């Protein structure tokens, strides 16, 4: 898996990069063998710095694998929470797409089976 990090108004520390890698790998685990071919672009941004050290952070992840594109984005008050939210929404998106593919495959199999039953008569 090729992961590209980009920081906008934010310097990416090794701890944040490690956390982000762990979360992305766990989210893309559902891709199976295709996960090794995936291109992942991660953008971490400091959106707004307020008084009293209350900053707003944004994390965005784009995953492209075999012509499919998955995207997740989150804005939170801490970078760790934003990364966790991105991981959850990315894994939900991948799970939903995988379910669609499986149901279409089963639907096609049912249709072929019903056609074959029609030829026996």
Buried (B, 14 or more C-beta within 10 A) or exposed (E): BEBEBEBEEBEBEEEBBEBBBEBBBEBBEBBEEEBEEBEBBBBBBBBEEEEEEEBBBBBBBBBBBEEEEBBBBBBBEEBBBBBBBBBBBBBEBBEEBEEEEEEEEEEEEEEEEEEEEEEEE
